[in-house]
């Protein structure tokens, strides 16, 4: 499990790096949008890895650890919601990069992903 946690933490750093690059390039720039859409596969794979490999193990451990159980209850709704929000964002902008709501949608995805990363690394 410690190998998985190390991999996930490294991926968190990469996600933050990508989002920072997109912000630096400008989400309204062609280069910024290309950088973000190019990151889709890695980001979705990371979220799925957490949802499929990390959280089931933690749920099993929580059966005998009430503190962990409380922490996982805290994340229950967040787990699927973040993945769904990220997928919806990428699905929307893969084909419609000129949509006027891109900036606000990007800001929301960054907010949701940042919160999830903070929660995971500070609580779990």
C-alpha positions as CSV (number, residue, x, y, z in Angstrom):
1,X,0.0,0.0,0.0
2,X,2.9,2.4,0.7
3,X,4.0,2.1,-2.9
4,X,0.5,3.1,-4.1
5,X,0.4,6.1,-1.7
6,X,3.8,7.2,-3.0
7,X,2.6,6.9,-6.6
8,X,-0.6,8.8,-5.8
9,X,1.4,11.6,-4.1
10,X,3.7,11.9,-7.1
11,X,0.7,12.1,-9.3
12,X,-0.8,14.8,-7.1
13,X,2.3,16.9,-7.7
14,X,2.0,16.3,-11.4
15,X,-1.6,17.4,-11.4
16,X,-0.7,20.6,-9.6
17,X,2.2,21.2,-12.0
18,X,-0.1,20.7,-15.0
19,X,-2.8,23.0,-13.6
20,X,-0.2,25.7,-12.9
21,X,1.2,25.4,-16.4
22,X,-2.3,25.8,-17.8
23,X,-2.9,28.9,-15.6
24,X,0.5,30.3,-16.6
25,X,-0.2,29.8,-20.3
26,X,-3.7,31.1,-19.9
27,X,-6.8,29.0,-20.0
28,X,-8.0,31.1,-22.9
29,X,-4.9,30.5,-24.9
30,X,-4.7,27.8,-27.5
31,X,-1.5,26.4,-25.7
32,X,-3.2,26.4,-22.3
33,X,-6.2,24.5,-23.6
34,X,-4.0,22.0,-25.5
35,X,-1.9,21.4,-22.3
36,X,-5.0,20.8,-20.3
37,X,-6.7,18.5,-22.7
38,X,-3.4,16.6,-23.2
39,X,-3.4,15.9,-19.5
40,X,-6.8,14.3,-19.5
41,X,-5.7,10.7,-19.8
42,X,-3.3,11.0,-16.9
43,X,-5.7,12.8,-14.7
44,X,-8.6,10.5,-15.3
45,X,-6.3,7.5,-14.7
46,X,-5.2,9.0,-11.4
47,X,-8.7,9.6,-10.2
48,X,-9.7,6.1,-11.2
49,X,-6.7,4.6,-9.5
50,X,-7.7,6.3,-6.3
51,X,-11.3,5.3,-6.6
52,X,-10.6,1.7,-7.6
53,X,-7.4,0.8,-5.6
54,X,-6.9,3.2,-2.7
55,X,-10.4,3.7,-1.3
56,X,-11.5,0.0,-1.4
57,X,-8.4,-0.9,0.7
58,X,-9.1,2.0,3.1
59,X,-12.7,0.9,3.4
60,X,-11.6,-2.6,4.4
61,X,-9.2,-1.2,6.9
62,X,-11.9,1.1,8.3
63,X,-13.9,-2.0,9.4
64,X,-11.6,-2.3,12.3
65,X,-10.5,1.4,12.7
66,X,-13.2,3.9,13.8
67,X,-11.0,6.9,13.2
68,X,-10.4,5.8,9.6
69,X,-14.0,5.1,9.2
70,X,-14.9,8.6,10.2
71,X,-12.4,10.0,7.8
72,X,-13.8,7.9,4.9
73,X,-17.3,9.0,5.8
74,X,-16.1,12.5,5.3
75,X,-14.9,11.7,1.8
76,X,-17.8,9.5,0.7
77,X,-19.6,12.0,-1.5
78,X,-16.4,13.6,-2.7
79,X,-14.9,10.5,-4.1
80,X,-17.2,10.0,-7.1
81,X,-18.1,13.6,-7.4
82,X,-14.6,14.8,-8.3
83,X,-14.1,12.1,-10.8
84,X,-17.5,12.8,-12.5
85,X,-16.8,16.6,-12.5
86,X,-13.4,16.1,-14.2
87,X,-14.7,13.7,-16.8
88,X,-17.6,16.1,-17.6
89,X,-15.2,19.0,-17.9
90,X,-13.0,17.2,-20.4
91,X,-15.9,15.8,-22.3
92,X,-17.3,19.2,-22.7
93,X,-14.1,20.9,-23.9
94,X,-12.5,18.2,-26.0
95,X,-14.8,19.3,-28.9
96,X,-15.8,22.8,-27.8
97,X,-12.7,24.7,-26.9
98,X,-14.2,28.0,-27.7
99,X,-17.1,27.8,-25.2
100,X,-17.5,31.1,-23.2
101,X,-17.8,29.2,-19.9
102,X,-14.4,27.5,-20.2
103,X,-12.7,29.9,-17.8
104,X,-15.3,29.4,-15.0
105,X,-15.5,25.7,-15.6
106,X,-11.7,25.4,-15.5
107,X,-11.6,27.4,-12.2
108,X,-14.3,25.1,-10.7
109,X,-12.4,21.9,-11.7
110,X,-9.1,23.3,-10.3
111,X,-11.0,24.2,-7.0
112,X,-12.5,20.7,-6.7
113,X,-9.3,18.9,-7.6
114,X,-7.2,21.1,-5.2
115,X,-9.7,20.4,-2.4
116,X,-9.6,16.7,-3.0
117,X,-5.8,16.6,-3.0
118,X,-5.6,18.7,0.2
119,X,-8.2,16.5,2.0
120,X,-6.5,13.3,0.9
121,X,-3.0,14.3,1.9
122,X,-4.0,16.0,5.2
123,X,-6.7,13.6,6.5
124,X,-5.8,10.3,5.0
